[in-house]
Amino acid sequence: MSPLLPQASNEAVEIDYLILALVLASAAILALVYGLILVYMFRYHAGSKAARGAPSRKSWRFEIAWTLATMAVFFGLFLWGADLYVRLFQAPADALQIYVVAKQWMWKAEHVGGQRELNALHIPIGRPVQLVMTSQDVIHDFSVPAFRIKRDVLPGRYQSLWFQADRPGAYKLFCTQLCGAGHATMTGEVFAMTAPAFEQWLGGARTTTVAGASMASEGEALFMRLGCSGCHGAHGEGASGAIRAPALIGLYGSRVRLTSGATAVADDRYIRDSILEPDKEIVAGFEPVMPSFAGQIDEEQLMRLDAFIKSLRNGATP
């Protein structure tokens, strides 16, 4: 449909149709309003012989009909856009997760198997891909026009974005948020590949410093090195055997009851905040004794810890 950009993702066609519908509806309203203005300009211009006697009677039927018709059109477009927006924010459960850290002026991606990329991203076609993104310095914006995706990447929090590439090829990646002097150079490429080609790439890609180590494995090593296991044993028991902290097995994705009486979903945001701001959401039945690790670990280390805790969701170890 688009003569300028390829439609390389599962939602690209629908997004283009929605934009086209918005443009056509706006153009129709614009044509009607300005058309009526022009008609009256020429009909009642100075010197015209148009009758200017008694004012014509107001047609309430016409006013109500045109108001309701335009409201129905735009409300329908709003519902269409809202439905598409919600779908784009709800990643499928089987989505392939890839972690992305933005910094001046580069994109650093890491796959769960430990494969790292710089200003590039390799993905399989025909499979949902979820990006868990954060910034190490200022606000950036992850944008791949061919996939019709664009999402702000903010420092101090995780942003999630998912899509499914349907066409193999190399597609441009841009930062579309002014982020400093090198903003124009913050570009990259997304390589959409067939499943066999992607598996072959994974096998030969550069991995983490520990040969063959996954992100979860490195997260586990960091977890032990930071002394987290002293309180967070398999079931929350500390080194003395007493229960000192919430259990991590099965934590990710569950609902956690807090001392305030509210509940929180143990998602990526919750895990990050629990590490950097442990006093922010205290689990019911536990004391606020956990120290903050803010300033002690960087964004990539945080993502490794996040990957490790995710690997425990079903009681499995990495």
C-alpha positions as CSV (number, residue, x, y, z in Angstrom):
1,M,0.0,0.0,0.0
2,S,2.7,2.5,0.9
3,P,4.8,3.6,-2.1
4,L,7.6,4.9,0.1
5,L,8.3,2.4,2.8
6,P,8.1,-1.4,2.9
7,Q,5.4,-3.0,5.1
8,A,7.6,-5.4,6.9
9,S,5.7,-6.2,10.1
10,N,2.4,-7.8,11.0
11,E,0.8,-4.5,12.0
12,A,2.3,-2.3,9.3
13,V,-0.6,-2.6,6.8
14,E,-3.3,-1.9,9.5
15,I,-1.3,1.1,10.7
16,D,-1.1,2.5,7.2
17,Y,-4.8,2.0,6.6
18,L,-5.6,3.8,9.9
19,I,-3.4,6.7,8.9
20,L,-5.0,6.8,5.5
21,A,-8.5,6.8,7.0
22,L,-7.6,9.7,9.4
23,V,-6.2,11.7,6.4
24,L,-9.3,11.0,4.2
25,A,-11.7,11.8,7.0
26,S,-9.9,15.0,7.9
27,A,-9.6,16.0,4.2
28,A,-13.4,15.4,3.8
29,I,-14.2,17.7,6.7
30,L,-11.8,20.3,5.5
31,A,-13.2,20.2,2.0
32,L,-16.8,20.6,3.4
33,V,-16.0,23.5,5.7
34,Y,-13.8,25.4,3.3
35,G,-16.1,24.5,0.4
36,L,-19.0,26.2,2.2
37,I,-16.8,29.2,3.0
38,L,-15.9,29.6,-0.7
39,V,-19.5,29.1,-1.8
40,Y,-20.7,31.9,0.4
41,M,-17.7,34.1,-0.5
42,F,-18.7,34.0,-4.2
43,R,-22.4,34.0,-3.7
44,Y,-22.5,37.0,-1.4
45,H,-19.5,39.0,-2.6
46,A,-19.9,42.8,-2.9
47,G,-22.0,43.6,-5.9
48,S,-23.6,40.2,-6.3
49,K,-27.4,40.1,-6.9
50,A,-28.0,37.4,-4.3
51,A,-31.1,38.1,-2.2
52,R,-30.1,39.6,1.2
53,G,-33.6,40.1,2.6
54,A,-35.2,38.0,5.4
55,P,-32.7,35.5,6.8
56,S,-33.4,31.9,5.8
57,R,-34.7,29.5,8.5
58,K,-32.1,27.5,10.3
59,S,-32.2,23.8,9.4
60,W,-31.7,21.9,12.7
61,R,-32.0,18.6,11.0
62,F,-29.0,19.4,8.8
63,E,-26.9,20.7,11.8
64,I,-27.7,17.6,13.9
65,A,-27.1,15.2,11.1
66,W,-23.7,16.6,10.1
67,T,-22.6,16.8,13.7
68,L,-23.6,13.3,14.5
69,A,-22.1,11.9,11.3
70,T,-18.7,13.5,11.9
71,M,-18.7,12.5,15.5
72,A,-19.5,8.9,14.6
73,V,-16.7,8.8,12.0
74,F,-14.0,10.2,14.4
75,F,-15.3,8.1,17.3
76,G,-15.0,5.0,15.1
77,L,-11.4,6.0,14.2
78,F,-10.7,6.5,17.9
79,L,-11.9,3.0,18.8
80,W,-9.9,1.5,15.9
81,G,-6.7,3.4,17.0
82,A,-7.2,2.5,20.7
83,D,-7.7,-1.2,19.9
84,L,-4.5,-1.2,17.8
85,Y,-2.6,0.7,20.5
86,V,-3.6,-1.9,23.2
87,R,-2.6,-4.8,20.9
88,L,0.8,-3.2,20.3
89,F,1.4,-3.0,24.0
90,Q,0.4,-6.5,24.9
91,A,3.2,-8.8,23.8
92,P,2.3,-12.5,23.2
93,A,3.4,-14.9,25.9
94,D,5.7,-16.7,23.5
95,A,7.5,-13.6,22.3
96,L,11.3,-13.8,22.0
97,Q,12.7,-11.3,24.5
98,I,15.7,-9.1,23.6
99,Y,17.3,-6.5,25.9
100,V,18.3,-3.1,24.5
101,V,20.3,-0.4,26.2
102,A,20.5,3.0,24.5
103,K,23.3,5.4,25.2
104,Q,25.0,8.4,23.5
105,W,25.2,7.5,20.7
106,M,24.6,3.8,20.1
107,W,22.2,0.9,20.5
108,K,23.4,-2.1,22.5
109,A,21.3,-5.3,22.2
110,E,21.7,-8.6,24.0
111,H,19.8,-11.8,23.4
112,V,18.9,-14.2,26.2
113,G,21.5,-16.6,25.0
114,G,24.2,-14.0,25.6
115,Q,24.7,-12.9,22.0
116,R,25.6,-9.2,21.9
117,E,25.1,-6.6,19.1
118,L,26.1,-3.0,18.6
119,N,23.9,-0.8,16.4
120,A,22.4,-3.9,14.9
121,L,19.6,-6.3,15.8
122,H,19.0,-9.8,14.3
123,I,15.5,-11.2,14.6
124,P,13.6,-14.1,13.1
125,I,10.6,-13.5,10.8
126,G,7.2,-15.0,11.7
127,R,7.8,-14.9,15.4
128,P,6.8,-12.1,17.9
129,V,9.8,-10.2,19.3
130,Q,9.6,-8.2,22.5
131,L,12.2,-5.6,23.3
132,V,12.9,-4.6,26.9
133,M,14.6,-1.3,26.6
134,T,16.2,1.4,28.8
135,S,18.5,4.3,28.5
136,Q,21.8,4.8,30.2
137,D,21.9,8.6,30.0
138,V,19.2,10.7,28.3
139,I,15.9,10.1,26.5
140,H,16.3,8.3,23.2
141,D,13.7,6.9,20.8
142,F,13.7,3.5,19.1
143,S,12.2,3.7,15.6
144,V,12.1,1.3,12.7
145,P,9.9,2.9,10.0
146,A,9.5,-0.3,7.9
147,F,7.9,-2.0,11.0
148,R,5.9,1.2,11.9
149,I,7.2,1.0,15.4
150,K,8.4,3.9,17.5
151,R,8.9,4.1,21.3
152,D,10.7,6.4,23.7
153,V,13.5,4.8,25.6
154,L,13.8,6.5,29.0
155,P,16.5,6.5,31.6
156,G,15.6,5.0,34.9
157,R,12.8,2.7,33.7
158,Y,12.0,-0.1,31.3
159,Q,10.0,0.4,28.1
160,S,8.6,-2.6,26.3
161,L,7.9,-2.9,22.6
162,W,6.9,-5.8,20.5
163,F,6.5,-6.5,16.8
164,Q,6.6,-9.4,14.3
165,A,8.6,-9.1,11.2
166,D,7.0,-10.7,8.2
167,R,9.5,-10.0,5.4
168,P,13.2,-10.9,5.5
169,G,15.6,-8.0,4.8
170,A,17.7,-5.3,6.4
171,Y,15.8,-2.3,7.8
172,K,17.0,1.0,9.1
173,L,16.9,1.8,12.9
174,F,16.9,5.4,14.0
175,C,16.9,7.4,17.2
176,T,14.1,10.0,16.6
177,Q,14.6,11.9,19.8
178,L,17.2,14.7,19.8
179,C,19.8,13.3,22.3
180,G,22.9,15.4,21.9
181,A,25.6,16.3,19.4
182,G,25.9,12.8,18.0
183,H,22.1,12.3,17.5
184,A,22.4,12.0,13.8
185,T,24.9,9.1,14.0
186,M,22.7,7.0,16.3
187,T,21.5,4.7,13.7
188,G,21.6,1.0,13.1
189,E,20.0,-1.9,11.1
190,V,17.5,-4.6,12.0
191,F,18.1,-7.8,10.1
192,A,15.0,-9.9,9.7
193,M,15.9,-13.5,8.9
194,T,14.3,-16.9,8.3
195,A,14.2,-19.1,11.4
196,P,17.0,-21.4,10.1
197,A,19.2,-18.4,9.3
198,F,18.5,-16.8,12.6
199,E,19.5,-20.0,14.5
200,Q,22.7,-20.2,12.5
201,W,23.4,-16.6,13.3
202,L,22.9,-17.2,17.0
203,G,25.3,-20.1,16.9
204,G,28.1,-17.9,15.5
205,A,27.4,-14.5,17.1
206,R,29.7,-13.0,19.7
207,T,28.5,-13.9,23.2
208,T,29.2,-12.6,26.6
209,T,32.6,-12.8,28.2
210,V,32.0,-16.2,29.7
211,A,32.0,-18.7,26.8
212,G,28.5,-20.0,26.1
213,A,27.0,-18.2,29.1
214,S,23.4,-17.0,28.8
215,M,22.2,-13.7,30.3
216,A,20.4,-15.7,33.0
217,S,23.7,-17.5,33.9
218,E,25.6,-14.3,34.1
219,G,22.8,-12.8,36.1
220,E,23.1,-15.7,38.5
221,A,26.8,-15.2,38.9
222,L,26.2,-11.5,39.6
223,F,23.5,-12.4,42.0
224,M,26.0,-14.5,44.0
225,R,28.8,-12.0,43.7
226,L,26.6,-9.2,45.1
227,G,25.6,-11.3,48.1
228,C,21.9,-11.5,47.2
229,S,21.8,-15.2,48.0
230,G,22.5,-14.4,51.7
231,C,18.8,-13.4,52.0
232,H,17.2,-14.6,48.8
233,G,17.6,-18.4,48.9
234,A,15.4,-20.7,46.8
235,H,12.4,-20.0,49.0
236,G,13.4,-16.8,50.6
237,E,15.6,-18.3,53.3
238,G,18.8,-16.6,54.3
239,A,22.2,-18.1,55.2
240,S,20.9,-19.0,58.7
241,G,17.9,-20.8,57.2
242,A,15.3,-18.3,58.5
243,I,12.9,-16.7,56.0
244,R,14.2,-13.2,55.5
245,A,13.0,-12.2,52.0
246,P,10.4,-13.0,49.4
247,A,11.0,-16.2,47.4
248,L,12.2,-15.6,43.8
249,I,11.1,-18.9,42.4
250,G,7.9,-18.2,40.5
251,L,8.0,-14.5,41.3
252,Y,8.1,-13.1,37.8
253,G,4.6,-12.4,36.5
254,S,2.9,-13.1,39.8
255,R,0.9,-10.6,41.9
256,V,2.7,-9.4,45.0
257,R,0.8,-8.1,48.1
258,L,2.4,-5.0,49.6
259,T,2.5,-3.7,53.2
260,S,0.2,-0.8,52.0
261,G,-2.5,-3.3,51.2
262,A,-2.1,-2.8,47.4
263,T,-0.8,-5.4,45.0
264,A,1.8,-5.1,42.3
265,V,2.6,-7.3,39.3
266,A,6.2,-8.6,39.5
267,D,7.2,-7.5,36.0
268,D,10.4,-6.0,34.6
269,R,9.6,-2.6,36.2
270,Y,8.9,-4.2,39.6
271,I,12.2,-6.2,39.6
272,R,14.2,-3.1,38.6
273,D,12.6,-0.9,41.3
274,S,13.1,-3.7,43.9
275,I,16.8,-3.7,43.2
276,L,17.4,0.1,43.0
277,E,14.6,1.3,45.3
278,P,13.8,-1.5,47.7
279,D,11.8,0.7,50.1
280,K,9.4,1.8,47.3
281,E,7.2,-1.3,47.4
282,I,7.7,-3.5,50.5
283,V,6.2,-7.0,50.4
284,A,3.7,-7.7,53.1
285,G,5.2,-9.6,56.0
286,F,8.7,-8.4,55.5
287,E,10.8,-5.7,57.0
288,P,12.5,-3.0,54.7
289,V,16.0,-4.3,55.3
290,M,17.2,-4.7,51.7
291,P,20.0,-2.2,50.7
292,S,19.8,-0.3,47.5
293,F,22.1,-1.2,44.7
294,A,21.7,2.1,42.9
295,G,25.1,3.3,41.7
296,Q,26.7,-0.1,42.2
297,I,25.5,-1.8,39.0
298,D,24.9,-0.5,35.5
299,E,21.9,-1.0,33.1
300,E,23.4,-4.1,31.5
301,Q,24.0,-5.8,34.9
302,L,20.4,-4.9,35.9
303,M,19.1,-6.7,32.8
304,R,21.2,-9.7,33.6
305,L,19.7,-9.9,37.1
306,D,16.3,-9.4,35.5
307,A,16.9,-12.3,33.1
308,F,18.0,-14.5,36.0
309,I,14.9,-13.9,38.1
310,K,12.8,-14.5,35.0
311,S,14.4,-17.9,34.5
312,L,13.1,-18.9,37.9
313,R,9.5,-18.3,37.0
314,N,8.8,-22.0,36.7
315,G,11.2,-23.1,39.4
316,A,13.9,-23.7,36.7
317,T,17.5,-22.7,37.0
318,P,19.4,-21.1,34.0
